[in-house]
């Protein structure tokens, strides 16, 4: 058994509030081909503390290769992920926690992410993410799934950063155009 782990730091050259807004719409864009929909299950705003909380579930394509889907439990139509998001408007920080709902008995995927002002420039956003995938109880297939998961995770990170940068650039241009 092995735990697949990732750590990312990335600077977006846009304010936190803008980046947080784009995070909440990025999965409804055509560039993100694996996410079918996002369902918001809970949304609360605490005006006293300045916190906007959302609990969402992403419904994603099952990207497990067909050869591995011959293992009955892996042959799901969709994979579900839950995200908890706390946007603290006073501290200009978005904190996220995500985990898988599908295959919880066999695989645990946990991610924590933070978007906060960058120390180099308060109008830029520092994105930090830590994620782990731990496969248990699948015998020799577990290792094959971990190898696949690691490759898919790294490709997904690159895709996600690219999608964010493209959307940020496009939406920022629209904001600037509307101000003119």
HELIX and SHEET records of a PDB file:
HELIX    1   1 UNK A   16  UNK A   25  1                                  10    
HELIX    2   2 UNK A   26  UNK A   28  5                                   3    
HELIX    3   3 UNK A   68  UNK A   70  5                                   3    
HELIX    4   4 UNK A   72  UNK A   74  5                                   3    
HELIX    5   5 UNK A  140  UNK A  179  1                                  40    
SHEET    1   A 7 UNK A   3  UNK A  12  0                                        
SHEET    2   A 7 UNK A 125  UNK A 135 -1                                        
SHEET    3   A 7 UNK A 107  UNK A 117 -1                                        
SHEET    4   A 7 UNK A  93  UNK A 100 -1                                        
SHEET    5   A 7 UNK A  78  UNK A  88 -1                                        
SHEET    6   A 7 UNK A  51  UNK A  61 -1                                        
SHEET    7   A 7 UNK A  35  UNK A  46 -1                                        
END                                                                             
